[in-house]
């Protein structure tokens, strides 16, 4: 280690010790479920709905990625969340057709929780890892990332594990070929199960270490595993009867019981470790693609996350009284409108979390301005501006008082319509046209006079304000999706 690096670490540790102590003195500032409505969050004693559009999860493990610039740009764009993979799973360049993949560092630029040994032979170059030795440089970088995120009001999803897909297990430090600790040789499908031999001991040490190191930060929650269904599937249901037979976009995969058993064990490690510490964080479980009515929900889980989610993911699980999240989308082309509509549909169904996988961020392009990328999904400054319109729109409402309202819209010819309301004096309706000519919406409202204010969700432009009489709501003649806030007229 160079003298310059050593000095940096001393200053950084001192800074983190001070900031961590300050936070521990104020545990009420911790990110948590809202006590009034657990379908939403509270942070620093204020209701918060989190919306993000961020890099591909390698901000800490990739030494070439300037996360300081990234987090500053994220906050400037109005986003308040990001996902972070902590090192049990990484990728190599070219995986999933992602040309500029932050989760696939260049050779020699990978930093993991474990130190390198003196023995050559790591699959992606350099020496193997020693799972009995922590790399202090990694934890310095991790905690500095969390400090920067906290300063910008960004909530971090700390993702501990991931499915390994076809080749990911080959690059993991936990694979016996990549460490000097003689971990058991396993097929990748058994890695994140309780039937994984001596690997379980190293997984537990890793989880407990991450949890201890991050206890001083109130701006995070722990996700157990990314996309567990990719490795552990027991039932596959047809999601699209007309789609390709084995294409993932046409199937709804249900994670196996032995994977769920392992998830519960990881959650117990987190809870047990934090029982000795000042701060208790929320834990999330990644359930499935699209939607699934959760069976036998783990009571220690506070956030149930879906990928490529449909509004049904919220509707089917609303009775759990926990946050239902949509924490990854992509793989649907580059059209901004696709992801804008996904976000509005999900939050209007009663979801409390939305995050876009944004490929305009990469090494050297940490401000998210690079739209020359080659990847299966989208991301752009223009899209983030549209997400900000959505986030700011909700931020001006008393959304904690809301719940899904399936009764207020009697009919919406030529359109899809979703509603949230407080059930008595305020209704919010998202209107997504499917016909060129708009038709009046009919509402089930008590007799009275109401004021309706329309907004274009793509531009944020206020369209018009009008009076609603006898439940008839005229729709502005504009092609974009719209949202309308309806309130009981003052004095009526």
C-alpha positions in Angstrom: 0.0 0.0 0.0 1.3 3.4 -0.9 1.9 6.2 1.6 -0.8 8.3 -0.2 -3.3 5.4 0.1 -2.4 4.9 3.7 -3.0 8.6 4.6 -6.3 8.5 2.7 -7.5 5.5 4.7 -6.5 7.2 8.1 -8.5 10.3 7.2 -11.4 8.3 5.8 -11.7 6.1 8.8 -11.7 9.1 11.1 -14.4 10.8 9.0 -16.5 7.7 9.0 -16.1 7.1 12.7 -17.4 10.6 13.4 -20.3 10.5 10.9 -21.2 7.0 12.0 -21.3 8.0 15.6 -23.6 11.0 14.8 -26.0 8.7 13.0 -26.1 6.1 15.8 -27.1 8.8 18.2 -30.1 9.4 16.0 -31.6 6.0 15.1 -34.9 7.6 14.3 -33.3 8.8 11.1 -33.0 5.3 9.8 -34.8 4.3 6.6 -37.9 2.4 7.7 -41.5 1.5 6.9 -43.9 4.4 7.4 -45.6 3.8 10.8 -48.9 5.2 9.4 -48.9 3.3 6.1 -46.4 0.4 5.8 -46.8 0.3 2.0 -44.5 3.4 1.9 -41.3 4.5 3.6 -40.1 7.0 6.2 -36.7 8.5 6.2 -35.4 11.2 8.6 -39.0 11.4 10.0 -40.5 12.2 6.6 -42.6 10.1 4.3 -40.5 9.1 1.2 -41.3 7.3 -2.0 -38.1 6.2 -3.7 -37.4 6.4 -7.4 -34.1 5.7 -9.1 -32.4 5.2 -12.4 -28.9 4.0 -11.9 -25.7 2.2 -12.9 -25.4 -1.5 -13.2 -24.5 -2.2 -9.6 -20.7 -2.2 -9.7 -20.0 1.2 -8.2 -17.9 -0.2 -5.3 -16.3 -3.3 -6.8 -15.1 -1.5 -9.9 -12.1 0.7 -9.0 -12.4 2.6 -12.2 -15.9 3.8 -11.5 -16.1 7.3 -10.0 -19.0 6.9 -7.6 -18.6 10.4 -6.2 -19.5 11.9 -9.5 -22.2 9.3 -10.0 -24.0 9.9 -6.7 -23.8 13.7 -7.2 -25.3 13.4 -10.6 -28.0 11.0 -9.4 -29.1 13.5 -6.7 -28.9 16.4 -9.2 -31.3 14.5 -11.5 -33.7 14.1 -8.6 -33.2 10.4 -8.0 -33.0 9.1 -4.4 -32.1 5.4 -4.7 -29.5 3.1 -6.2 -28.7 -0.6 -6.1 -25.3 -1.9 -5.1 -23.9 -5.4 -5.4 -21.3 -6.1 -2.7 -19.1 -8.7 -4.3 -20.4 -12.3 -4.0 -21.4 -12.0 -7.6 -19.7 -10.2 -10.5 -19.8 -10.4 -14.3 -17.3 -10.3 -17.2 -17.3 -7.9 -20.1 -19.9 -8.8 -22.7 -22.3 -10.7 -20.4 -25.9 -10.1 -21.2 -25.0 -8.0 -24.2 -23.9 -5.1 -22.1 -21.0 -3.4 -23.7 -20.1 -1.0 -20.9 -20.8 -3.0 -17.8 -19.8 -1.5 -14.5 -20.2 -4.9 -12.8 -17.5 -6.3 -15.0 -14.3 -4.4 -14.1 -11.2 -4.4 -16.3 -8.5 -6.9 -15.3 -6.7 -5.8 -12.2 -9.5 -3.3 -11.2 -11.7 -5.6 -9.2 -12.0 -5.0 -5.5 -13.8 -7.5 -3.3 -14.4 -7.9 0.5 -11.7 -10.6 0.6 -8.0 -10.0 0.2 -6.0 -11.5 -2.6 -3.7 -14.4 -1.7 -0.2 -15.0 -2.9 -1.4 -17.8 -5.2 -2.1 -17.1 -8.9 -5.2 -18.4 -10.7 -8.3 -16.2 -10.3 -10.5 -16.8 -13.3 -10.5 -13.2 -14.5 -6.9 -12.5 -13.8 -4.6 -12.0 -10.8 -4.3 -14.0 -7.6 -6.9 -16.1 -5.9 -8.8 -14.8 -2.9 -8.3 -15.7 0.8 -11.8 -15.9 2.3 -10.3 -15.8 5.8 -8.9 -12.3 5.2 -10.9 -9.1 4.8 -9.6 -6.4 2.4 -9.7 -3.1 4.4 -9.5 -1.1 1.2 -12.8 -2.6 0.1 -14.6 -1.6 3.3 -13.1 1.8 3.2 -14.5 2.3 -0.3 -17.9 0.8 0.6 -18.3 3.1 3.6 -17.2 6.1 1.7 -19.8 5.2 -1.0 -22.4 5.1 1.7 -21.2 8.3 3.2 -21.5 10.1 -0.1 -24.9 8.6 -0.7 -26.1 9.7 2.7 -24.9 13.3 2.0 -27.0 13.3 -1.2 -30.1 11.8 0.4 -29.8 8.6 -1.5 -31.1 5.3 -0.2 -28.9 2.3 -1.1 -30.2 -1.2 -1.7 -27.3 -3.3 -0.5 -27.6 -6.5 -2.5 -25.7 -9.4 -0.8 -26.0 -12.3 -3.3 -27.3 -13.0 -6.8 -28.2 -15.9 -9.1 -25.2 -17.0 -11.2 -27.1 -17.6 -14.5 -25.0 -19.6 -16.9 -21.4 -18.6 -16.1 -21.4 -16.2 -13.1 -20.3 -18.9 -10.7 -17.0 -19.2 -12.6 -16.0 -15.7 -11.5 -17.1 -15.8 -7.9 -14.5 -15.6 -5.1 -16.5 -18.3 -3.3 -15.9 -20.8 -6.1 -13.1 -23.2 -5.0 -11.2 -22.5 -8.1 -10.9 -18.8 -7.2 -9.9 -19.1 -3.5 -7.3 -20.8 -1.3 -9.7 -22.0 1.3 -10.9 -25.3 -0.3 -14.6 -24.4 -0.4 -16.7 -27.3 -1.6 -17.1 -27.8 -5.3 -20.8 -27.3 -6.2 -23.0 -26.8 -9.2 -24.1 -23.1 -9.2 -27.7 -24.1 -8.5 -26.7 -25.2 -5.0 -24.6 -22.2 -4.0 -27.5 -20.2 -2.6 -29.1 -23.0 -0.7 -28.6 -24.7 2.7 -27.2 -27.7 0.8 -24.0 -25.9 -0.1 -21.4 -27.7 2.1 -18.8 -25.5 3.9 -19.7 -22.6 1.7 -22.5 -21.7 4.1 -19.9 -20.8 6.8 -18.2 -18.3 4.5 -21.5 -16.8 3.4 -22.5 -16.2 7.0 -19.2 -14.5 7.8 -19.6 -12.3 4.7 -23.1 -11.3 5.6 -22.3 -10.5 9.2 -19.3 -8.5 8.2 -21.2 -6.4 5.7 -24.0 -5.9 8.3 -21.6 -4.8 11.0 -19.7 -2.4 8.7 -22.8 -0.7 7.5 -24.7 -0.5 10.8 -23.8 3.2 11.2 -25.7 4.1 8.0 -29.4 4.7 8.2 -29.7 5.2 4.4 -29.8 1.6 3.3 -31.6 -1.7 3.4 -30.4 -5.2 2.7 -31.6 -7.3 -0.2 -30.8 -11.0 0.2 -30.4 -12.1 -3.4 -30.9 -10.8 -6.9 -33.2 -12.9 -9.1 -33.1 -16.2 -7.2 -35.5 -17.8 -9.6 -32.9 -17.8 -12.3 -31.0 -20.6 -10.5 -33.7 -22.2 -8.4 -37.0 -22.7 -10.1 -39.7 -25.3 -9.2 -42.7 -24.1 -11.3 -42.8 -22.2 -14.5 -46.1 -20.7 -15.5 -46.8 -19.3 -18.9 -46.8 -15.5 -18.6 -47.6 -15.0 -22.3 -49.4 -17.8 -24.0 -48.4 -16.5 -27.4 -44.7 -15.9 -26.6 -41.7 -18.2 -27.4 -41.8 -21.4 -25.5 -38.6 -21.0 -23.4 -38.1 -17.3 -23.5 -37.8 -15.8 -20.0 -40.1 -12.9 -21.1 -42.9 -15.5 -21.7 -42.7 -17.3 -18.4 -43.3 -16.6 -14.7 -40.7 -18.5 -12.7 -41.5 -19.5 -9.1 -38.5 -19.8 -6.8 -37.8 -23.1 -5.2 -38.5 -24.0 -1.5 -34.9 -24.7 -0.8 -34.0 -21.3 -2.1 -36.6 -19.7 0.2 -35.2 -21.8 3.1 -31.8 -20.3 2.5 -33.2 -16.8 2.3 -34.8 -17.2 5.7 -31.4 -18.2 7.1 -29.7 -15.2 5.6 -32.4 -13.0 7.1 -31.8 -14.6 10.5 -28.1 -13.8 10.2 -28.9 -10.2 9.5 -31.4 -9.9 12.4 -29.1 -11.7 14.8 -26.1 -9.6 14.0 -28.2 -6.4 14.3 -29.7 -7.5 17.6 -26.3 -6.6 19.1 -26.0 -3.2 17.3 -27.8 0.2 17.5 -29.6 0.2 14.1 -31.9 -2.4 12.6 -32.3 -2.1 8.9 -35.1 -3.2 6.6 -34.6 -6.5 4.7 -35.9 -7.1 1.2 -36.6 -10.3 -0.8 -36.5 -10.4 -4.6 -39.6 -12.5 -5.4 -40.0 -13.0 -9.2 -40.3 -11.4 -12.6 -43.6 -9.8 -13.5 -45.9 -10.7 -10.6 -46.7 -13.5 -8.1 -49.1 -13.8 -5.1 -46.6 -14.5 -2.4 -47.2 -17.6 -0.3 -45.9 -18.0 3.3 -44.3 -14.6 3.4 -41.3 -14.4 5.8 -42.3 -12.0 8.6 -38.8 -10.6 8.8 -39.1 -9.2 5.3 -40.3 -5.6 5.0 -39.9 -5.1 1.2 -40.9 -7.6 -1.5 -39.2 -6.7 -4.7 -40.1 -7.7 -8.3 -38.3 -7.3 -11.6 -40.0 -6.2 -14.9 -43.0 -5.9 -12.7 -46.7 -5.5 -13.6 -49.2 -3.7 -11.4 -50.6 -7.1 -10.4 -47.5 -7.6 -8.2 -48.9 -4.9 -5.9 -52.5 -5.9 -6.2 -51.9 -9.5 -5.4 -49.7 -8.7 -2.3 -51.2 -5.6 -0.9 -52.7 -7.4 2.0 -49.2 -8.2 3.3 -49.0 -4.6 4.5 -45.4 -4.2 3.4 -43.7 -2.2 0.6 -44.0 -3.8 -2.8 -41.1 -2.7 -4.9 -40.1 -2.7 -8.6 -36.3 -2.6 -8.3 -35.2 -3.5 -11.8 -36.4 -2.9 -15.3 -34.7 -2.9 -18.6 -34.4 -5.4 -21.5 -37.3 -3.7 -23.3 -35.5 -1.6 -25.8 -34.5 2.1 -25.6 -37.8 3.9 -25.8 -38.2 6.2 -22.8 -41.9 5.9 -22.9 -41.8 2.2 -22.1 -40.1 2.7 -18.8 -42.0 5.9 -17.9 -45.3 4.0 -18.3 -44.0 1.0 -16.3 -43.1 3.4 -13.4 -46.4 5.2 -13.4 -48.4 2.0 -13.6 -46.6 0.4 -10.7 -46.7 3.4 -8.3 -50.3 4.0 -9.1 -51.1 0.4 -8.2 -49.8 1.2 -4.7 -46.1 0.3 -5.0 -43.6 2.2 -2.9 -40.3 1.7 -4.9 -39.2 2.0 -8.5 -35.7 1.7 -10.0 -34.6 1.7 -13.6 -31.4 -0.1 -14.8 -29.8 2.8 -16.7 -27.1 2.0 -19.2 -26.1 5.7 -19.8 -23.8 5.3 -16.8 -20.4 3.6 -17.2 -16.8 4.1 -16.4 -15.9 7.6 -17.7 -19.5 8.5 -18.0 -20.6 8.6 -14.4 -22.9 11.5 -14.9 -25.2 9.4 -17.1 -24.9 11.4 -20.3 -23.6 8.7 -22.6 -26.4 7.5 -24.9 -24.0 5.7 -27.3 -24.2 2.5 -25.3 -25.0 -0.9 -26.6 -27.2 -2.8 -24.2 -30.6 -4.6 -24.0 -32.3 -1.8 -22.2 -32.5 2.0 -22.0 -31.6 5.0 -19.9 -31.0 8.7 -20.7 -31.0 12.2 -19.1 -34.5 12.7 -20.7 -35.9 9.6 -19.1 -34.5 10.6 -15.7 -36.2 14.0 -16.1 -39.5 12.2 -16.6 -38.9 10.0 -13.6 -38.3 13.2 -11.6 -41.6 14.7 -12.8 -43.3 11.6 -11.3 -41.3 11.7 -8.1 -41.9 15.4 -7.6 -45.6 14.9 -8.4 -46.0 12.4 -5.6 -43.9 14.5 -3.3 -46.5 17.3 -3.4 -49.3 14.9 -2.3 -50.2 13.3 1.0 -49.5 9.9 -0.6 -49.2 8.2 2.8 -52.9 8.6 3.2 -53.6 6.9 -0.1 -54.5 3.3 -1.0 -55.5 1.8 -4.4 -59.0 2.7 -5.3 -60.6 0.2 -7.7 -64.1 1.8 -7.5 -63.8 5.5 -8.4 -63.3 5.0 -12.1 -66.6 3.6 -13.4 -65.4 3.7 -17.1 -62.5 5.0 -19.1 -63.3 4.2 -22.8 -60.2 4.0 -25.0 -57.8 4.1 -22.1 -56.3 2.3 -19.1 -56.9 4.1 -15.8 -55.6 3.5 -12.3 -56.5 5.4 -9.1 -55.2 6.1 -5.6 -57.2 8.0 -3.1 -57.7 8.8 0.6 -61.2 7.6 0.2 -63.0 10.8 1.1 -61.6 14.0 -0.4 -58.8 13.4 -2.8 -58.3 11.1 -5.8 -55.4 10.6 -8.2 -56.0 9.0 -11.5 -53.4 7.9 -14.1 -54.8 8.0 -17.6 -53.0 6.1 -20.3 -54.7 6.5 -23.7 -55.0 3.7 -26.2 -57.2 5.6 -28.6 -56.4 8.7 -30.6 -59.6 10.5 -29.6 -60.1 10.9 -25.8 -63.4 10.0 -24.3 -64.9 11.3 -21.1 -64.1 9.3 -17.9 -67.1 8.4 -15.7 -66.4 8.5 -12.0 -68.2 7.0 -9.0 -68.2 10.0 -6.7 -70.7 11.1 -4.1 -73.0 14.0 -5.1 -71.1 17.2 -5.0 -68.7 19.5 -6.8 -65.1 18.6 -7.4 -62.1 20.3 -8.9 -59.8 18.3 -11.3 -56.3 19.4 -12.2 -54.6 17.6 -15.2 -50.8 17.2 -15.7 -48.9 15.7 -18.7 -46.7 13.1 -17.1 -44.0 13.2 -19.9 -43.4 17.0 -19.7 -44.9 18.0 -16.3 -46.9 20.6 -18.0 -50.2 21.6 -16.3 -52.9 21.0 -18.9 -56.1 22.4 -17.4 -58.2 22.6 -14.3 -61.9 22.0 -14.5 -65.0 21.3 -12.4 -66.4 17.8 -12.2 -70.1 17.6 -12.1 -72.3 14.5 -11.9 -69.2 12.3 -12.2 -68.3 13.3 -15.7 -64.6 14.0 -16.3 -63.6 15.4 -19.7 -60.1 14.4 -20.8 -57.7 16.9 -22.4 -57.0 16.3 -26.1 -53.4 15.5 -25.8 -51.5 12.3 -26.9 -49.3 11.7 -23.8 -50.3 9.9 -20.6 -51.8 12.2 -18.0 -52.6 12.3 -14.4 -55.4 14.1 -12.7 -55.8 15.1 -9.1 -59.5 15.5 -8.0 -60.4 17.2 -4.8 -63.6 18.2 -3.2 -64.3 21.8 -4.1 -63.5 24.2 -1.3 -66.6 25.1 0.7 -68.7 22.4 -0.9 
